[in-house]
Amino acid sequence: MAAYIDLNPVRADLVSDPKDYRWCGYGAAVAGVKAERTGLGIVAGAVRGSKRRK
């Protein structure tokens, strides 16, 4: 779901890369902002966990 949200501005032709969208946490995470990187890690862990259960 996070990828879907982060890619919406790209699909809408607002930006060419999600990191360039002002209201997207992806850009901050790529830049190394600790809180944003932690958030992406939580989402990634949840996705990995849901795939193992199936």
PQR file with spaces between the fields and no chain letter, atoms N, CA, C, O and H, PARSE charges and radii, in Angstrom:
ATOM       1  N    MET     1       0.823   -1.183    0.000 -0.4000 1.5000
ATOM       2  CA   MET     1       0.000    0.000    0.000 -0.0000 2.0000
ATOM       3  C    MET     1       0.872    1.254    0.000  0.5500 1.7000
ATOM       4  O    MET     1       0.534    2.241   -0.652 -0.5500 1.4000
ATOM       5  N    ALA     2       1.987    1.223    0.722 -0.4000 1.5000
ATOM       6  CA   ALA     2       2.859    2.396    0.772 -0.0000 2.0000
ATOM       7  C    ALA     2       3.394    2.745   -0.613  0.5500 1.7000
ATOM       8  O    ALA     2       3.480    3.920   -0.971 -0.5500 1.4000
ATOM       9  H    ALA     2       2.262    0.420    1.252  0.4000 1.0000
ATOM      10  N    ALA     3       3.751    1.736   -1.385 -0.4000 1.5000
ATOM      11  CA   ALA     3       4.246    1.993   -2.743 -0.0000 2.0000
ATOM      12  C    ALA     3       3.155    2.611   -3.606  0.5500 1.7000
ATOM      13  O    ALA     3       3.422    3.498   -4.416 -0.5500 1.4000
ATOM      14  H    ALA     3       3.682    0.781   -1.095  0.4000 1.0000
ATOM      15  N    TYR     4       1.941    2.144   -3.432 -0.4000 1.5000
ATOM      16  CA   TYR     4       0.818    2.702   -4.189 -0.0000 2.0000
ATOM      17  C    TYR     4       0.672    4.185   -3.876  0.5500 1.7000
ATOM      18  O    TYR     4       0.519    5.000   -4.786 -0.5500 1.4000
ATOM      19  H    TYR     4       1.724    1.423   -2.774  0.4000 1.0000
ATOM      20  N    ILE     5       0.719    4.535   -2.615 -0.4000 1.5000
ATOM      21  CA   ILE     5       0.571    5.927   -2.193 -0.0000 2.0000
ATOM      22  C    ILE     5       1.734    6.771   -2.705  0.5500 1.7000
ATOM      23  O    ILE     5       1.524    7.862   -3.236 -0.5500 1.4000
ATOM      24  H    ILE     5       0.844    3.873   -1.876  0.4000 1.0000
ATOM      25  N    ASP     6       2.947    6.276   -2.549 -0.4000 1.5000
ATOM      26  CA   ASP     6       4.122    7.039   -2.970 -0.0000 2.0000
ATOM      27  C    ASP     6       4.186    7.218   -4.485  0.5500 1.7000
ATOM      28  O    ASP     6       4.772    8.190   -4.963 -0.5500 1.4000
ATOM      29  H    ASP     6       3.117    5.390   -2.118  0.4000 1.0000
ATOM      30  N    LEU     7       3.597    6.302   -5.242 -0.4000 1.5000
ATOM      31  CA   LEU     7       3.644    6.404   -6.704 -0.0000 2.0000
ATOM      32  C    LEU     7       2.483    7.198   -7.291  0.5500 1.7000
ATOM      33  O    LEU     7       2.495    7.492   -8.486 -0.5500 1.4000
ATOM      34  H    LEU     7       3.122    5.513   -4.853  0.4000 1.0000
ATOM      35  N    ASN     8       1.492    7.551   -6.499 -0.4000 1.5000
ATOM      36  CA   ASN     8       0.365    8.334   -7.015 -0.0000 2.0000
ATOM      37  C    ASN     8       0.793    9.637   -7.692  0.5500 1.7000
ATOM      38  O    ASN     8       0.290    9.930   -8.776 -0.5500 1.4000
ATOM      39  H    ASN     8       1.482    7.312   -5.528  0.4000 1.0000
ATOM      40  N    PRO     9       1.698   10.436   -7.110 -0.5600 1.5000
ATOM      41  CA   PRO     9       2.110   11.670   -7.790  0.2800 2.0000
ATOM      42  C    PRO     9       2.810   11.400   -9.128  0.5500 1.7000
ATOM      43  O    PRO     9       2.732   12.218  -10.045 -0.5500 1.4000
ATOM      44  N    VAL    10       3.489   10.260   -9.240 -0.4000 1.5000
ATOM      45  CA   VAL    10       4.146    9.897  -10.497 -0.0000 2.0000
ATOM      46  C    VAL    10       3.082    9.546  -11.538  0.5500 1.7000
ATOM      47  O    VAL    10       3.154    9.986  -12.685 -0.5500 1.4000
ATOM      48  H    VAL    10       3.552    9.595   -8.496  0.4000 1.0000
ATOM      49  N    ARG    11       2.107    8.757  -11.129 -0.4000 1.5000
ATOM      50  CA   ARG    11       1.025    8.366  -12.047 -0.0000 2.0000
ATOM      51  C    ARG    11       0.202    9.564  -12.499  0.5500 1.7000
ATOM      52  O    ARG    11      -0.336    9.571  -13.607 -0.5500 1.4000
ATOM      53  H    ARG    11       2.049    8.400  -10.196  0.4000 1.0000
ATOM      54  N    ALA    12       0.104   10.576  -11.643 -0.4000 1.5000
ATOM      55  CA   ALA    12      -0.660   11.781  -11.979 -0.0000 2.0000
ATOM      56  C    ALA    12       0.180   12.788  -12.759  0.5500 1.7000
ATOM      57  O    ALA    12      -0.287   13.888  -13.052 -0.5500 1.4000
ATOM      58  H    ALA    12       0.540   10.570  -10.744  0.4000 1.0000
ATOM      59  N    ASP    13       1.414   12.420  -13.095 -0.4000 1.5000
ATOM      60  CA   ASP    13       2.345   13.283  -13.828 -0.0000 2.0000
ATOM      61  C    ASP    13       2.651   14.594  -13.101  0.5500 1.7000
ATOM      62  O    ASP    13       2.871   15.629  -13.729 -0.5500 1.4000
ATOM      63  H    ASP    13       1.793   11.526  -12.856  0.4000 1.0000
ATOM      64  N    LEU    14       2.661   14.531  -11.765 -0.4000 1.5000
ATOM      65  CA   LEU    14       3.055   15.707  -10.980 -0.0000 2.0000
ATOM      66  C    LEU    14       4.570   15.772  -10.838  0.5500 1.7000
ATOM      67  O    LEU    14       5.153   16.856  -10.808 -0.5500 1.4000
ATOM      68  H    LEU    14       2.482   13.689  -11.254  0.4000 1.0000
ATOM      69  N    VAL    15       5.203   14.608  -10.751 -0.4000 1.5000
ATOM      70  CA   VAL    15       6.664   14.491  -10.644 -0.0000 2.0000
ATOM      71  C    VAL    15       7.091   13.248  -11.408  0.5500 1.7000
ATOM      72  O    VAL    15       6.263   12.393  -11.721 -0.5500 1.4000
ATOM      73  H    VAL    15       4.729   13.727  -10.775  0.4000 1.0000
ATOM      74  N    SER    16       8.377   13.146  -11.709 -0.4000 1.5000
ATOM      75  CA   SER    16       8.867   11.947  -12.391 -0.0000 2.0000
ATOM      76  C    SER    16       9.424   10.920  -11.409  0.5500 1.7000
ATOM      77  O    SER    16       9.585    9.752  -11.763 -0.5500 1.4000
ATOM      78  H    SER    16       9.050   13.841  -11.455  0.4000 1.0000
ATOM      79  N    ASP    17       9.718   11.341  -10.187 -0.4000 1.5000
ATOM      80  CA   ASP    17      10.255   10.457   -9.155 -0.0000 2.0000
ATOM      81  C    ASP    17       9.547   10.779   -7.844  0.5500 1.7000
ATOM      82  O    ASP    17       9.412   11.957   -7.513 -0.5500 1.4000
ATOM      83  H    ASP    17       9.586   12.290   -9.900  0.4000 1.0000
ATOM      84  N    PRO    18       9.088    9.781   -7.077 -0.5600 1.5000
ATOM      85  CA   PRO    18       8.352   10.066   -5.844  0.2800 2.0000
ATOM      86  C    PRO    18       9.147   10.891   -4.831  0.5500 1.7000
ATOM      87  O    PRO    18       8.551   11.588   -4.009 -0.5500 1.4000
ATOM      88  N    LYS    19      10.464   10.826   -4.874 -0.4000 1.5000
ATOM      89  CA   LYS    19      11.260   11.611   -3.925 -0.0000 2.0000
ATOM      90  C    LYS    19      11.134   13.112   -4.162  0.5500 1.7000
ATOM      91  O    LYS    19      11.435   13.915   -3.279 -0.5500 1.4000
ATOM      92  H    LYS    19      10.948   10.259   -5.542  0.4000 1.0000
ATOM      93  N    ASP    20      10.689   13.483   -5.352 -0.4000 1.5000
ATOM      94  CA   ASP    20      10.548   14.898   -5.688 -0.0000 2.0000
ATOM      95  C    ASP    20       9.211   15.496   -5.261  0.5500 1.7000
ATOM      96  O    ASP    20       9.010   16.706   -5.366 -0.5500 1.4000
ATOM      97  H    ASP    20      10.445   12.831   -6.069  0.4000 1.0000
ATOM      98  N    TYR    21       8.301   14.658   -4.780 -0.4000 1.5000
ATOM      99  CA   TYR    21       6.989   15.141   -4.357 -0.0000 2.0000
ATOM     100  C    TYR    21       7.086   15.666   -2.929  0.5500 1.7000
ATOM     101  O    TYR    21       7.503   14.941   -2.026 -0.5500 1.4000
ATOM     102  H    TYR    21       8.465   13.675   -4.694  0.4000 1.0000
ATOM     103  N    ARG    22       6.712   16.888   -2.728 -0.4000 1.5000
ATOM     104  CA   ARG    22       6.906   17.577   -1.447 -0.0000 2.0000
ATOM     105  C    ARG    22       6.265   16.856   -0.253  0.5500 1.7000
ATOM     106  O    ARG    22       6.839   16.854    0.836 -0.5500 1.4000
ATOM     107  H    ARG    22       6.372   17.477   -3.462  0.4000 1.0000
ATOM     108  N    TRP    23       5.114   16.257   -0.430 -0.4000 1.5000
ATOM     109  CA   TRP    23       4.379   15.666    0.695 -0.0000 2.0000
ATOM     110  C    TRP    23       4.560   14.159    0.796  0.5500 1.7000
ATOM     111  O    TRP    23       3.714   13.469    1.364 -0.5500 1.4000
ATOM     112  H    TRP    23       4.647   16.258   -1.314  0.4000 1.0000
ATOM     113  N    CYS    24       5.633   13.657    0.262 -0.4000 1.5000
ATOM     114  CA   CYS    24       5.907   12.223    0.273 -0.0000 2.0000
ATOM     115  C    CYS    24       7.057   11.921    1.231  0.5500 1.7000
ATOM     116  O    CYS    24       8.109   12.554    1.149 -0.5500 1.4000
ATOM     117  H    CYS    24       6.320   14.218   -0.200  0.4000 1.0000
ATOM     118  N    GLY    25       6.871   10.973    2.130 -0.4000 1.5000
ATOM     119  CA   GLY    25       7.917   10.592    3.073 -0.0000 2.0000
ATOM     120  C    GLY    25       9.063    9.831    2.431  0.5500 1.7000
ATOM     121  O    GLY    25      10.138    9.715    3.020 -0.5500 1.4000
ATOM     122  H    GLY    25       6.016   10.459    2.198  0.4000 1.0000
ATOM     123  N    TYR    26       8.849    9.315    1.242 -0.4000 1.5000
ATOM     124  CA   TYR    26       9.873    8.546    0.546 -0.0000 2.0000
ATOM     125  C    TYR    26      11.136    9.377    0.324  0.5500 1.7000
ATOM     126  O    TYR    26      12.248    8.895    0.537 -0.5500 1.4000
ATOM     127  H    TYR    26       7.976    9.409    0.763  0.4000 1.0000
ATOM     128  N    GLY    27      10.959   10.620   -0.103 -0.4000 1.5000
ATOM     129  CA   GLY    27      12.113   11.490   -0.356 -0.0000 2.0000
ATOM     130  C    GLY    27      12.932   11.724    0.893  0.5500 1.7000
ATOM     131  O    GLY    27      14.162   11.719    0.847 -0.5500 1.4000
ATOM     132  H    GLY    27      10.056   11.011   -0.277  0.4000 1.0000
ATOM     133  N    ALA    28      12.259   11.928    2.004 -0.4000 1.5000
ATOM     134  CA   ALA    28      12.968   12.128    3.272 -0.0000 2.0000
ATOM     135  C    ALA    28      13.699   10.856    3.688  0.5500 1.7000
ATOM     136  O    ALA    28      14.811   10.916    4.214 -0.5500 1.4000
ATOM     137  H    ALA    28      11.260   11.932    2.042  0.4000 1.0000
ATOM     138  N    ALA    29      13.077    9.716    3.454 -0.4000 1.5000
ATOM     139  CA   ALA    29      13.718    8.448    3.807 -0.0000 2.0000
ATOM     140  C    ALA    29      14.969    8.224    2.961  0.5500 1.7000
ATOM     141  O    ALA    29      16.000    7.792    3.475 -0.5500 1.4000
ATOM     142  H    ALA    29      12.175    9.667    3.027  0.4000 1.0000
ATOM     143  N    VAL    30      14.878    8.517    1.672 -0.4000 1.5000
ATOM     144  CA   VAL    30      16.031    8.375    0.783 -0.0000 2.0000
ATOM     145  C    VAL    30      17.144    9.340    1.198  0.5500 1.7000
ATOM     146  O    VAL    30      18.327    9.021    1.075 -0.5500 1.4000
ATOM     147  H    VAL    30      14.040    8.868    1.254  0.4000 1.0000
ATOM     148  N    ALA    31      16.761   10.511    1.688 -0.4000 1.5000
ATOM     149  CA   ALA    31      17.741   11.506    2.121 -0.0000 2.0000
ATOM     150  C    ALA    31      18.390   11.134    3.451  0.5500 1.7000
ATOM     151  O    ALA    31      19.388   11.737    3.848 -0.5500 1.4000
ATOM     152  H    ALA    31      15.801   10.770    1.788  0.4000 1.0000
ATOM     153  N    GLY    32      17.826   10.143    4.140 -0.4000 1.5000
ATOM     154  CA   GLY    32      18.438    9.672    5.380 -0.0000 2.0000
ATOM     155  C    GLY    32      17.809   10.188    6.657  0.5500 1.7000
ATOM     156  O    GLY    32      18.398   10.037    7.728 -0.5500 1.4000
ATOM     157  H    GLY    32      17.016    9.653    3.818  0.4000 1.0000
ATOM     158  N    VAL    33      16.628   10.793    6.582 -0.4000 1.5000
ATOM     159  CA   VAL    33      15.940   11.261    7.785 -0.0000 2.0000
ATOM     160  C    VAL    33      15.557   10.028    8.604  0.5500 1.7000
ATOM     161  O    VAL    33      14.807    9.171    8.137 -0.5500 1.4000
ATOM     162  H    VAL    33      16.150   10.915    5.712  0.4000 1.0000
ATOM     163  N    LYS    34      16.076    9.948    9.818 -0.4000 1.5000
ATOM     164  CA   LYS    34      15.944    8.734   10.630 -0.0000 2.0000
ATOM     165  C    LYS    34      14.493    8.314   10.847  0.5500 1.7000
ATOM     166  O    LYS    34      14.174    7.134   10.693 -0.5500 1.4000
ATOM     167  H    LYS    34      16.686   10.644   10.197  0.4000 1.0000
ATOM     168  N    ALA    35      13.616    9.232   11.195 -0.4000 1.5000
ATOM     169  CA   ALA    35      12.214    8.880   11.457 -0.0000 2.0000
ATOM     170  C    ALA    35      11.545    8.311   10.214  0.5500 1.7000
ATOM     171  O    ALA    35      10.765    7.363   10.307 -0.5500 1.4000
ATOM     172  H    ALA    35      13.874   10.190   11.319  0.4000 1.0000
ATOM     173  N    GLU    36      11.844    8.879    9.060 -0.4000 1.5000
ATOM     174  CA   GLU    36      11.245    8.396    7.818 -0.0000 2.0000
ATOM     175  C    GLU    36      11.795    7.028    7.430  0.5500 1.7000
ATOM     176  O    GLU    36      11.053    6.171    6.950 -0.5500 1.4000
ATOM     177  H    GLU    36      12.477    9.649    8.985  0.4000 1.0000
ATOM     178  N    ARG    37      13.084    6.825    7.637 -0.4000 1.5000
ATOM     179  CA   ARG    37      13.686    5.525    7.338 -0.0000 2.0000
ATOM     180  C    ARG    37      13.099    4.454    8.247  0.5500 1.7000
ATOM     181  O    ARG    37      12.855    3.327    7.815 -0.5500 1.4000
ATOM     182  H    ARG    37      13.687    7.522    8.026  0.4000 1.0000
ATOM     183  N    THR    38      12.873    4.811    9.507 -0.4000 1.5000
ATOM     184  CA   THR    38      12.269    3.873   10.451 -0.0000 2.0000
ATOM     185  C    THR    38      10.868    3.494    9.988  0.5500 1.7000
ATOM     186  O    THR    38      10.487    2.325   10.034 -0.5500 1.4000
ATOM     187  H    THR    38      13.071    5.727    9.858  0.4000 1.0000
ATOM     188  N    GLY    39      10.107    4.483    9.543 -0.4000 1.5000
ATOM     189  CA   GLY    39       8.753    4.224    9.050 -0.0000 2.0000
ATOM     190  C    GLY    39       8.754    3.285    7.858  0.5500 1.7000
ATOM     191  O    GLY    39       7.933    2.370    7.791 -0.5500 1.4000
ATOM     192  H    GLY    39      10.417    5.433    9.505  0.4000 1.0000
ATOM     193  N    LEU    40       9.653    3.496    6.925 -0.4000 1.5000
ATOM     194  CA   LEU    40       9.739    2.599    5.761 -0.0000 2.0000
ATOM     195  C    LEU    40      10.141    1.195    6.187  0.5500 1.7000
ATOM     196  O    LEU    40       9.672    0.208    5.620 -0.5500 1.4000
ATOM     197  H    LEU    40      10.320    4.240    6.980  0.4000 1.0000
ATOM     198  N    GLY    41      11.010    1.110    7.184 -0.4000 1.5000
ATOM     199  CA   GLY    41      11.414   -0.205    7.697 -0.0000 2.0000
ATOM     200  C    GLY    41      10.247   -0.952    8.316  0.5500 1.7000
ATOM     201  O    GLY    41      10.123   -2.166    8.156 -0.5500 1.4000
ATOM     202  H    GLY    41      11.391    1.912    7.645  0.4000 1.0000
ATOM     203  N    ILE    42       9.392   -0.228    9.022 -0.4000 1.5000
ATOM     204  CA   ILE    42       8.207   -0.850    9.618 -0.0000 2.0000
ATOM     205  C    ILE    42       7.273   -1.370    8.532  0.5500 1.7000
ATOM     206  O    ILE    42       6.764   -2.488    8.621 -0.5500 1.4000
ATOM     207  H    ILE    42       9.493    0.759    9.152  0.4000 1.0000
ATOM     208  N    VAL    43       7.052   -0.555    7.512 -0.4000 1.5000
ATOM     209  CA   VAL    43       6.181   -0.980    6.412 -0.0000 2.0000
ATOM     210  C    VAL    43       6.780   -2.184    5.696  0.5500 1.7000
ATOM     211  O    VAL    43       6.066   -3.142    5.399 -0.5500 1.4000
ATOM     212  H    VAL    43       7.465    0.353    7.440  0.4000 1.0000
ATOM     213  N    ALA    44       8.068   -2.150    5.419 -0.4000 1.5000
ATOM     214  CA   ALA    44       8.718   -3.272    4.735 -0.0000 2.0000
ATOM     215  C    ALA    44       8.628   -4.540    5.571  0.5500 1.7000
ATOM     216  O    ALA    44       8.380   -5.621    5.037 -0.5500 1.4000
ATOM     217  H    ALA    44       8.648   -1.372    5.661  0.4000 1.0000
ATOM     218  N    GLY    45       8.826   -4.412    6.876 -0.4000 1.5000
ATOM     219  CA   GLY    45       8.718   -5.574    7.757 -0.0000 2.0000
ATOM     220  C    GLY    45       7.316   -6.147    7.778  0.5500 1.7000
ATOM     221  O    GLY    45       7.140   -7.365    7.817 -0.5500 1.4000
ATOM     222  H    GLY    45       9.027   -3.533    7.309  0.4000 1.0000
ATOM     223  N    ALA    46       6.319   -5.277    7.754 -0.4000 1.5000
ATOM     224  CA   ALA    46       4.935   -5.746    7.741 -0.0000 2.0000
ATOM     225  C    ALA    46       4.626   -6.481    6.444  0.5500 1.7000
ATOM     226  O    ALA    46       3.927   -7.494    6.449 -0.5500 1.4000
ATOM     227  H    ALA    46       6.463   -4.288    7.722  0.4000 1.0000
ATOM     228  N    VAL    47       5.144   -5.973    5.347 -0.4000 1.5000
ATOM     229  CA   VAL    47       4.913   -6.622    4.049 -0.0000 2.0000
ATOM     230  C    VAL    47       5.599   -7.984    4.025  0.5500 1.7000
ATOM     231  O    VAL    47       5.007   -8.973    3.592 -0.5500 1.4000
ATOM     232  H    VAL    47       5.711   -5.150    5.343  0.4000 1.0000
ATOM     233  N    ARG    48       6.828   -8.035    4.482 -0.4000 1.5000
ATOM     234  CA   ARG    48       7.543   -9.314    4.509 -0.0000 2.0000
ATOM     235  C    ARG    48       6.824  -10.308    5.418  0.5500 1.7000
ATOM     236  O    ARG    48       6.715  -11.487    5.083 -0.5500 1.4000
ATOM     237  H    ARG    48       7.308   -7.232    4.834  0.4000 1.0000
ATOM     238  N    GLY    49       6.337   -9.841    6.558 -0.4000 1.5000
ATOM     239  CA   GLY    49       5.634  -10.704    7.495 -0.0000 2.0000
ATOM     240  C    GLY    49       4.343  -11.250    6.915  0.5500 1.7000
ATOM     241  O    GLY    49       4.006  -12.411    7.148 -0.5500 1.4000
ATOM     242  H    GLY    49       6.426   -8.883    6.830  0.4000 1.0000
ATOM     243  N    SER    50       3.626  -10.450    6.175 -0.4000 1.5000
ATOM     244  CA   SER    50       2.358  -10.910    5.599 -0.0000 2.0000
ATOM     245  C    SER    50       2.600  -11.938    4.503  0.5500 1.7000
ATOM     246  O    SER    50       1.770  -12.823    4.297 -0.5500 1.4000
ATOM     247  H    SER    50       3.899   -9.507    5.985  0.4000 1.0000
ATOM     248  N    LYS    51       3.714  -11.836    3.802 -0.4000 1.5000
ATOM     249  CA   LYS    51       4.024  -12.796    2.734 -0.0000 2.0000
ATOM     250  C    LYS    51       4.396  -14.145    3.325  0.5500 1.7000
ATOM     251  O    LYS    51       4.108  -15.180    2.724 -0.5500 1.4000
ATOM     252  H    LYS    51       4.388  -11.117    3.970  0.4000 1.0000
ATOM     253  N    ARG    52       5.034  -14.153    4.498 -0.4000 1.5000
ATOM     254  CA   ARG    52       5.428  -15.421    5.119 -0.0000 2.0000
ATOM     255  C    ARG    52       4.224  -16.196    5.627  0.5500 1.7000
ATOM     256  O    ARG    52       4.243  -17.427    5.627 -0.5500 1.4000
ATOM     257  H    ARG    52       5.268  -13.312    4.986  0.4000 1.0000
ATOM     258  N    ARG    53       3.194  -15.514    6.053 -0.4000 1.5000
ATOM     259  CA   ARG    53       2.025  -16.176    6.628 -0.0000 2.0000
ATOM     260  C    ARG    53       1.215  -16.924    5.586  0.5500 1.7000
ATOM     261  O    ARG    53       0.508  -17.871    5.930 -0.5500 1.4000
ATOM     262  H    ARG    53       3.178  -14.514    6.053  0.4000 1.0000
ATOM     263  N    LYS    54       1.295  -16.536    4.346 -0.4000 1.5000
ATOM     264  CA   LYS    54       0.462  -17.161    3.307 -0.0000 2.0000
ATOM     265  C    LYS    54       0.936  -18.527    2.940  0.5500 1.7000
ATOM     266  O    LYS    54       0.339  -19.178    2.082 -0.5500 1.4000
ATOM     267  H    LYS    54       1.869  -15.767    4.067  0.4000 1.0000
